[in-house]
């Protein structure tokens, strides 16, 4: 059935115009993004099938790579790009929503909230750093590497130089585990130890290393990982 053959209230665009975006289901919002279906399904039916396969989860949709989206029957490159662009805009909106420089870092939970827009739903590993002043306010935030803490090298000399340029008193390292388990591995412990040793001679402390796994996290500081001090 073509979308024009649906009742007025069942057409996503008309429904959004009359009731606003909040009235639409995830599948209906997705249907607006992809605009058309294929020879067998209209945009709404196709979107419902996709969301059903993902248990209706927007987070699961955000985790699907561009390549995988392109491989879904009825999607293709153009529609996959529209979906990916919308997801990225959502991430950037969340990242802009709470200015971290106005929030002192008082716990790993604060860091988790700051970094969620950047790391939630990623299908690859990224490593980030927060630079803090003496009052524990964030004075800088940037990605250090992409691809995994075990497969990429963090240049500690560059990290120290940037920390000194920003007059940072402490650092927090954050990286994600797409596998869903936040428990640290041998490489995580090794990198933590290396960074701590690199910054200490400059009177800069490594306050924490937090491993992000979407709905939970692991904090070296909270867990008192004294192994990194060896």
ABEGO torsion letter per residue (X at the ends): XBAAABBAAABAAAAAAAAEAAABBAAAAAAAAAGBBBAABBAAAAAAAAAAAAGGBAAAAAABBAAAAAABBGAEAAAAAAAAAAAAAAAAAAAAABBAAABBBABAAAAAAAAAAAABGBABBBBBBBBBBAAGBBABBBBABBGEAAABBBBAAAAAAAAAAAGBABBBBBBBBAAGBABBBAAAAAAAAAAAAAAAAAGBBBABBBBBBGABBBBAAAAGBAAAAX
